[in-house]
Amino acid sequence: MGRLQWKLRRYKSKWAKLAPSVMSSSTDRNASSQEDTMIQPTTMKHNDNEFITKAEIDDDPSGCASFDSAHETMIQVGADIRQEISKSLISNILLAMMLSSILLAWLYPKLGAVYVQPEISASWIAVVIIFFVSGLSMDTASIIHAGTNIKFNTFIQLFNFVFVSAVCYLFSLLMLQYEVIPNSLAKGLVICSCLPPSICSAVVLTKSAGGCPATAMINAVFSNLAGIILSPILIFCYLGVSSHVDKSSVIPMLLLKVALPLLTGQLVHYFISREVISVYDHSLKVIQEGAMVFIIFATFSQLFLKGTGTTLLDVAVMIAFQLVIMIISMLWVCMLLQILFPLPESEPKFHATGLFLSVSKTMPMGIPLINALYKDHPNLALFTLPLLLWYPLTIVMGILIAPRVSEYVQREENMLRKRQDEKQQAEMMDYHQVL
């Protein structure tokens, strides 16, 4: 039995020789143990719950204790790596879900374009779920406060309608001058830029980034109502096309899809305590994100099933130009928000809200609007394609930057609270000195 134990320890020593740290620690330990070789053997307990003598350990030139220490260190390092990987997966779970939905739509487009009835499930049920959850999780006071922030709301409307459309128009002229993409796609990019922001994605992404979802919802709803008039006017100014948008169909759609679910959620919120809602806050966020992913899945399924009507190279060039436009717009809106709404006077969550509202474009309202303007046009599909690409691209970029924006909001809010506490302490000291 003793011979078997000695062989096991010798087997461990061969593996321990591969670790320099283990060899160095075992050498130091053996050097000190050689001075005590004449000492009477004492017993100590090993990791395998068997008692061995100190002399037997000294006979092992490798040092079992050093091997066990290195083994525990390796286990700890592996646990840390697994923890970091799981943390990264959790923080990017929405992006992974969206990419998986796009892959599924590409592999089996009929599932999202035909079998799930997207005209009902994606256009109505998913949208209603998003705004019902928004009404359930938001305080009524925050919604009222968001509507009274006139300066911020005006800035968002001007930036989304005027600045973004002007940048897209300049890029379209540049692309047409060098004949990079067809004329129809360039016009479709301008039409897309004249649309109001998306209500669903703006609310969900703003909440994910720690912004103010009430402000995002108020601005997006107002933009969609104003877009009934402003979007055709902007399209006429850029492209010289005039048409009439049927208000009798757009306004009831907004009331049924947005206002009614939101008011219903607020009514339920009134009868439920805030503590109960806070317990299920993460679950409500997951439900909203899942509904948005389902909308993306249905959109891409219809796109893959019907085809784009153009070449893959044109689509790739359009995506590249849209990404450049989004990055330029986000950089400008960040700079303007820092100038017009500095942090001591404003809240950092408004910066996050403005970032996502600035480049978002609505697809539920945009598709009917384009159909109304170009109902019998032979290039209707090409006019619609830039919007079908813009909508998911903004969500992808929003998902990528949302964790960073959330860290920024939390850091700045902590600094503001710290400054307020220091100011209050200084005022209290001054008050006591006066007394």
PADRENRO-302004 format. One line per 3 residues: number of its first residue (from 1); their letters; for each residue x, y, z of C-alpha. Coordinates in nm, 3 decimals, always signed. Layout:
% residues N
NUM	A	X Y Z  ...
% end
This chain:
% residues 435
1	MGR	+0.000 +0.000 +0.000  +0.285 +0.237 +0.087  +0.455 +0.155 -0.243
4	LQW	+0.137 +0.246 -0.434  +0.109 +0.579 -0.254  +0.472 +0.656 -0.338
7	KLR	+0.408 +0.582 -0.709  +0.106 +0.812 -0.709  +0.315 +1.091 -0.562
10	RYK	+0.585 +1.026 -0.822  +0.320 +1.053 -1.095  +0.214 +1.391 -0.960
13	SKW	+0.576 +1.506 -0.953  +0.615 +1.451 -1.328  +0.327 +1.692 -1.395
16	AKL	+0.456 +1.939 -1.138  +0.785 +1.969 -1.326  +0.597 +2.141 -1.609
19	APS	+0.519 +2.442 -1.387  +0.822 +2.665 -1.309  +0.644 +2.819 -1.016
22	VMS	+0.589 +2.478 -0.867  +0.954 +2.380 -0.917  +1.079 +2.697 -0.750
25	SST	+0.852 +2.655 -0.451  +0.932 +2.286 -0.419  +1.310 +2.355 -0.436
28	DRN	+1.285 +2.603 -0.150  +1.079 +2.362 +0.049  +1.316 +2.067 -0.010
31	ASS	+1.617 +2.281 +0.087  +1.456 +2.356 +0.420  +1.341 +1.999 +0.468
34	QED	+1.695 +1.855 +0.423  +1.801 +2.020 +0.748  +1.537 +1.817 +0.936
37	TMI	+1.606 +1.471 +0.796  +1.719 +1.346 +1.138  +1.403 +1.459 +1.308
40	QPT	+1.163 +1.189 +1.414  +0.888 +1.147 +1.149  +0.564 +1.319 +1.231
43	TMK	+0.228 +1.267 +1.068  +0.019 +1.515 +0.870  -0.307 +1.484 +0.679
46	HND	-0.298 +1.484 +0.299  -0.569 +1.600 +0.061  -0.681 +1.244 -0.004
49	NEF	-0.766 +1.205 +0.368  -0.481 +0.957 +0.424  -0.210 +1.010 +0.687
52	ITK	+0.147 +1.009 +0.557  +0.471 +1.084 +0.733  +0.693 +1.383 +0.683
55	AEI	+0.978 +1.153 +0.595  +0.774 +1.010 +0.310  +0.713 +1.360 +0.181
58	DDD	+1.085 +1.433 +0.201  +1.155 +1.120 +0.000  +0.944 +1.269 -0.280
61	PSG	+1.173 +1.521 -0.455  +0.882 +1.698 -0.627  +0.676 +1.816 -0.334
64	CAS	+0.313 +1.708 -0.334  +0.203 +2.013 -0.138  +0.345 +2.244 -0.405
67	FDS	+0.162 +2.050 -0.674  -0.165 +2.077 -0.486  -0.113 +2.453 -0.444
70	AHE	-0.049 +2.497 -0.816  -0.348 +2.278 -0.897  -0.575 +2.494 -0.682
73	TMI	-0.436 +2.806 -0.852  -0.515 +2.663 -1.195  -0.867 +2.578 -1.084
76	QVG	-0.916 +2.935 -0.959  -0.785 +3.081 -1.287  -1.023 +2.857 -1.483
79	ADI	-1.313 +2.968 -1.266  -1.225 +3.334 -1.325  -1.210 +3.279 -1.701
82	RQE	-1.549 +3.107 -1.701  -1.694 +3.393 -1.495  -1.565 +3.654 -1.741
85	ISK	-1.702 +3.459 -2.037  -2.043 +3.421 -1.876  -2.047 +3.792 -1.786
88	SLI	-1.965 +3.884 -2.146  -2.238 +3.655 -2.279  -2.496 +3.800 -2.041
91	SNI	-2.408 +4.160 -2.133  -2.437 +4.079 -2.506  -2.728 +3.837 -2.490
94	LLA	-2.956 +4.073 -2.684  -2.705 +4.099 -2.968  -2.665 +3.720 -2.975
97	MML	-3.043 +3.675 -2.986  -3.080 +3.921 -3.272  -2.800 +3.768 -3.478
100	SSI	-2.948 +3.423 -3.418  -3.289 +3.546 -3.535  -3.135 +3.689 -3.854
103	LLA	-2.953 +3.360 -3.918  -3.276 +3.166 -3.865  -3.459 +3.402 -4.100
106	WLY	-3.194 +3.341 -4.365  -3.203 +2.963 -4.322  -3.582 +2.930 -4.312
109	PKL	-3.753 +3.256 -4.421  -4.099 +3.104 -4.452  -4.116 +3.056 -4.076
112	GAV	-4.110 +3.430 -4.004  -4.267 +3.552 -4.328  -4.559 +3.310 -4.358
115	YVQ	-4.614 +3.062 -4.077  -4.608 +3.300 -3.778  -4.846 +3.545 -3.950
118	PEI	-4.615 +3.851 -3.916  -4.888 +4.097 -4.012  -5.054 +4.002 -3.682
121	SAS	-4.783 +3.865 -3.454  -4.502 +4.109 -3.538  -4.698 +4.417 -3.648
124	WIA	-4.952 +4.405 -3.366  -4.894 +4.155 -3.085  -4.521 +4.223 -3.037
127	VVI	-4.568 +4.601 -3.055  -4.859 +4.591 -2.808  -4.650 +4.382 -2.566
130	IFF	-4.362 +4.633 -2.581  -4.581 +4.931 -2.494  -4.789 +4.749 -2.235
133	VSG	-4.469 +4.657 -2.052  -4.346 +5.015 -2.092  -4.662 +5.149 -1.931
136	LSM	-4.640 +4.888 -1.657  -4.279 +4.966 -1.563  -4.284 +5.348 -1.589
139	DTA	-4.411 +5.592 -1.329  -4.678 +5.836 -1.438  -4.479 +6.123 -1.288
142	SII	-4.180 +6.040 -1.510  -4.400 +6.052 -1.821  -4.538 +6.393 -1.722
145	HAG	-4.188 +6.520 -1.644  -4.063 +6.397 -1.982  -4.334 +6.595 -2.163
148	TNI	-4.240 +6.919 -1.986  -3.875 +6.912 -2.098  -3.942 +7.138 -2.396
151	KFN	-3.580 +7.228 -2.476  -3.460 +6.868 -2.494  -3.763 +6.750 -2.690
154	TFI	-3.726 +7.029 -2.944  -3.360 +6.948 -2.993  -3.437 +6.580 -3.060
157	QLF	-3.705 +6.663 -3.316  -3.483 +6.906 -3.506  -3.184 +6.674 -3.504
160	NFV	-3.377 +6.368 -3.619  -3.578 +6.536 -3.892  -3.338 +6.807 -4.014
163	FVS	-2.978 +6.711 -3.940  -2.999 +6.338 -4.022  -3.196 +6.397 -4.340
166	AVC	-2.949 +6.666 -4.456  -2.651 +6.434 -4.398  -2.822 +6.150 -4.585
169	YLF	-2.908 +6.380 -4.873  -2.544 +6.491 -4.906  -2.426 +6.130 -4.896
172	SLL	-2.681 +6.032 -5.162  -2.554 +6.309 -5.391  -2.199 +6.187 -5.333
175	MLQ	-2.292 +5.829 -5.415  -2.477 +5.932 -5.731  -2.187 +6.150 -5.846
178	YEV	-1.946 +5.857 -5.832  -2.214 +5.606 -5.944  -2.161 +5.388 -5.639
181	IPN	-2.523 +5.274 -5.605  -2.833 +5.298 -5.827  -3.043 +5.611 -5.826
184	SLA	-3.338 +5.428 -5.669  -3.137 +5.320 -5.366  -3.002 +5.673 -5.321
187	KGL	-3.357 +5.809 -5.322  -3.462 +5.536 -5.080  -3.187 +5.648 -4.840
190	VIC	-3.319 +6.006 -4.848  -3.677 +5.887 -4.795  -3.563 +5.677 -4.499
193	SCL	-3.384 +5.974 -4.340  -3.700 +6.185 -4.350  -3.896 +5.940 -4.133
196	PPS	-3.956 +5.980 -3.757  -3.779 +5.760 -3.500  -3.898 +5.413 -3.410
199	ICS	-4.101 +5.400 -3.091  -4.028 +5.035 -3.006  -3.651 +5.027 -3.049
202	AVV	-3.603 +5.374 -2.899  -3.783 +5.278 -2.578  -3.618 +4.936 -2.543
205	LTK	-3.263 +5.051 -2.618  -3.296 +5.360 -2.399  -3.406 +5.144 -2.108
208	SAG	-3.120 +4.898 -2.169  -2.867 +5.182 -2.161  -2.996 +5.333 -1.838
211	GCP	-3.162 +5.630 -2.008  -3.509 +5.775 -1.960  -3.763 +5.552 -2.141
214	ATA	-4.046 +5.795 -2.066  -3.865 +6.074 -2.253  -3.785 +5.837 -2.538
217	MIN	-4.149 +5.735 -2.567  -4.284 +6.091 -2.553  -4.042 +6.208 -2.823
220	AVF	-4.097 +5.907 -3.047  -4.476 +5.927 -3.027  -4.474 +6.301 -3.096
223	SNL	-4.233 +6.249 -3.387  -4.458 +5.985 -3.541  -4.756 +6.218 -3.518
226	AGI	-4.558 +6.511 -3.658  -4.409 +6.286 -3.926  -4.750 +6.252 -4.089
229	ILS	-4.702 +6.609 -4.211  -4.324 +6.668 -4.185  -4.201 +6.354 -4.365
232	PIL	-4.388 +6.420 -4.696  -4.278 +6.785 -4.683  -3.911 +6.689 -4.636
235	IFC	-3.932 +6.430 -4.915  -4.083 +6.694 -5.144  -3.803 +6.939 -5.058
238	YLG	-3.527 +6.686 -5.128  -3.673 +6.483 -5.416  -3.956 +6.695 -5.554
241	VSS	-4.223 +6.433 -5.483  -4.554 +6.531 -5.328  -4.828 +6.305 -5.205
244	HVD	-5.097 +6.276 -4.945  -5.062 +6.052 -4.642  -5.384 +5.901 -4.518
247	KSS	-5.419 +6.037 -4.163  -5.733 +5.830 -4.111  -5.523 +5.512 -4.112
250	VIP	-5.204 +5.633 -3.941  -5.361 +5.798 -3.635  -5.585 +5.501 -3.539
253	MLL	-5.284 +5.273 -3.583  -5.081 +5.480 -3.336  -5.371 +5.492 -3.091
256	LKV	-5.429 +5.117 -3.096  -5.063 +5.010 -3.103  -4.913 +5.271 -2.870
259	ALP	-5.161 +5.475 -2.668  -5.403 +5.199 -2.565  -5.139 +4.945 -2.447
262	LLT	-4.948 +5.222 -2.270  -5.257 +5.345 -2.083  -5.351 +4.988 -1.995
265	GQL	-5.005 +4.929 -1.852  -5.028 +5.252 -1.653  -5.365 +5.143 -1.515
268	VHY	-5.221 +4.811 -1.399  -4.920 +4.997 -1.258  -5.156 +5.209 -1.048
271	FIS	-5.294 +4.903 -0.867  -4.958 +4.729 -0.815  -4.702 +4.844 -0.562
274	REV	-4.366 +4.972 -0.678  -4.186 +4.700 -0.481  -4.363 +4.424 -0.676
277	ISV	-4.277 +4.587 -1.010  -3.912 +4.630 -0.909  -3.888 +4.257 -0.834
280	YDH	-3.995 +4.172 -1.189  -3.813 +4.460 -1.357  -3.550 +4.235 -1.519
283	SLK	-3.816 +3.993 -1.644  -4.013 +4.279 -1.798  -3.698 +4.402 -1.971
286	VIQ	-3.636 +4.054 -2.114  -3.994 +4.041 -2.245  -3.951 +4.376 -2.423
289	EGA	-3.622 +4.271 -2.578  -3.768 +3.938 -2.687  -4.058 +4.112 -2.861
292	MVF	-3.816 +4.342 -3.043  -3.605 +4.044 -3.155  -3.918 +3.878 -3.290
295	IIF	-3.997 +4.190 -3.495  -3.645 +4.179 -3.640  -3.687 +3.809 -3.720
298	ATF	-4.015 +3.870 -3.905  -3.869 +4.167 -4.093  -3.565 +3.979 -4.221
301	SQL	-3.772 +3.671 -4.301  -3.990 +3.877 -4.535  -3.680 +4.043 -4.682
304	FLK	-3.507 +3.710 -4.753  -3.823 +3.550 -4.889  -3.917 +3.831 -5.129
307	GTG	-3.561 +3.928 -5.222  -3.399 +4.272 -5.227  -3.439 +4.347 -5.598
310	TTL	-3.074 +4.449 -5.631  -2.725 +4.301 -5.621  -2.544 +4.192 -5.306
313	LDV	-2.271 +4.448 -5.372  -2.523 +4.734 -5.373  -2.665 +4.610 -5.044
316	AVM	-2.316 +4.592 -4.889  -2.233 +4.946 -5.007  -2.563 +5.075 -4.871
319	IAF	-2.496 +4.914 -4.532  -2.147 +5.066 -4.522  -2.276 +5.416 -4.601
322	QLV	-2.555 +5.384 -4.346  -2.306 +5.284 -4.078  -2.092 +5.587 -4.159
325	IMI	-2.396 +5.816 -4.142  -2.502 +5.667 -3.808  -2.157 +5.707 -3.657
328	ISM	-2.132 +6.070 -3.776  -2.479 +6.148 -3.642  -2.405 +5.987 -3.304
331	LWV	-2.079 +6.176 -3.268  -2.252 +6.504 -3.348  -2.542 +6.442 -3.113
334	CML	-2.302 +6.350 -2.830  -2.109 +6.672 -2.883  -2.424 +6.887 -2.903
337	LQI	-2.575 +6.724 -2.596  -2.260 +6.798 -2.398  -2.274 +7.163 -2.510
340	LFP	-2.648 +7.231 -2.484  -2.720 +7.006 -2.185  -2.411 +7.001 -1.959
343	LPE	-2.417 +6.750 -1.677  -2.437 +6.975 -1.373  -2.761 +7.125 -1.504
346	SEP	-2.891 +6.816 -1.684  -2.910 +6.446 -1.602  -2.675 +6.198 -1.775
349	KFH	-2.966 +5.970 -1.863  -3.090 +6.236 -2.108  -2.762 +6.204 -2.297
352	ATG	-2.827 +5.831 -2.338  -3.185 +5.897 -2.445  -3.083 +6.154 -2.706
355	LFL	-2.819 +5.922 -2.846  -3.068 +5.649 -2.935  -3.343 +5.884 -3.050
358	SVS	-3.115 +6.076 -3.284  -3.063 +5.807 -3.551  -3.361 +5.574 -3.507
361	KTM	-3.612 +5.546 -3.793  -3.954 +5.386 -3.779  -4.041 +5.090 -3.997
364	PMG	-4.407 +5.032 -3.894  -4.496 +5.384 -4.007  -4.227 +5.414 -4.275
367	IPL	-4.344 +5.124 -4.490  -4.705 +5.252 -4.521  -4.575 +5.603 -4.586
370	INA	-4.348 +5.490 -4.871  -4.631 +5.282 -5.015  -4.858 +5.586 -5.004
373	LYK	-4.601 +5.808 -5.177  -4.489 +5.557 -5.442  -4.780 +5.318 -5.467
376	DHP	-4.749 +5.238 -5.839  -4.377 +5.309 -5.881  -4.178 +5.022 -6.042
379	NLA	-3.886 +5.078 -5.800  -4.097 +5.064 -5.484  -3.890 +4.772 -5.345
382	LFT	-3.565 +4.967 -5.391  -3.716 +5.271 -5.216  -3.807 +5.048 -4.922
385	LPL	-3.477 +4.857 -4.896  -3.272 +5.132 -4.719  -3.533 +5.147 -4.443
388	LLW	-3.533 +4.768 -4.406  -3.155 +4.785 -4.359  -3.148 +5.101 -4.143
391	YPL	-3.395 +4.972 -3.885  -3.197 +4.661 -3.776  -2.861 +4.838 -3.812
394	TIV	-2.961 +5.098 -3.554  -3.066 +4.819 -3.319  -2.734 +4.637 -3.369
397	MGI	-2.535 +4.953 -3.299  -2.758 +5.033 -3.004  -2.705 +4.687 -2.855
400	LIA	-2.327 +4.718 -2.901  -2.295 +5.056 -2.730  -2.573 +5.015 -2.470
403	PRV	-2.346 +4.855 -2.204  -2.088 +5.134 -2.244  -2.355 +5.403 -2.230
406	SEY	-2.505 +5.241 -1.920  -2.164 +5.250 -1.749  -2.132 +5.618 -1.843
409	VQR	-2.475 +5.699 -1.699  -2.406 +5.516 -1.373  -2.061 +5.674 -1.334
412	EEN	-2.187 +6.028 -1.394  -2.489 +5.981 -1.168  -2.262 +5.859 -0.888
415	MLR	-2.038 +6.162 -0.935  -2.338 +6.396 -0.928  -2.467 +6.236 -0.608
418	KRQ	-2.122 +6.265 -0.454  -2.103 +6.635 -0.541  -2.449 +6.694 -0.397
421	DEK	-2.353 +6.518 -0.074  -2.035 +6.723 -0.047  -2.232 +7.041 -0.111
424	QQA	-2.486 +6.952 +0.157  -2.210 +6.873 +0.405  -2.043 +7.206 +0.330
427	EMM	-2.372 +7.389 +0.381  -2.427 +7.209 +0.710  -2.078 +7.304 +0.830
430	DYH	-2.135 +7.665 +0.735  -2.469 +7.658 +0.918  -2.310 +7.519 +1.235
433	QVL	-2.033 +7.776 +1.220  -2.288 +8.054 +1.200  -2.467 +7.915 +1.503
% end
